[in-house]
Amino acid sequence: MEYVLARELIPELGMAFVDRIPLIYLIFGALTLGLAPFVPEPHLAEKLRMLMAGQLRAPMDLFDLVLHGAPWLLLAWRLGRMARARGGW
């Protein structure tokens, strides 16, 4: 019986899956989910302010930070990979 490495089963092991997500979807996600709710202020701005002040303690607040921050992180990761692929970094 041969052992098969995970790299052979999943050719793009790691964060390369971000490259397959259309850029417009990442931008749309960052602008909608990443900034929601728009009034009175985006959750992400509120949670980052709480984090800097040391007041981010409740599990729901941590969940909100991850939920609203994830689209921005994915977009930044994708733009960084695109710049690196073009020799920008």
Secondary structure as UniProt FT lines:
FT   HELIX           6..9
FT   TURN            11..12
FT   HELIX           15..20
FT   HELIX           23..32
FT   TURN            33..35
FT   HELIX           43..53
FT   HELIX           59..85
FT   TURN            86..87
//
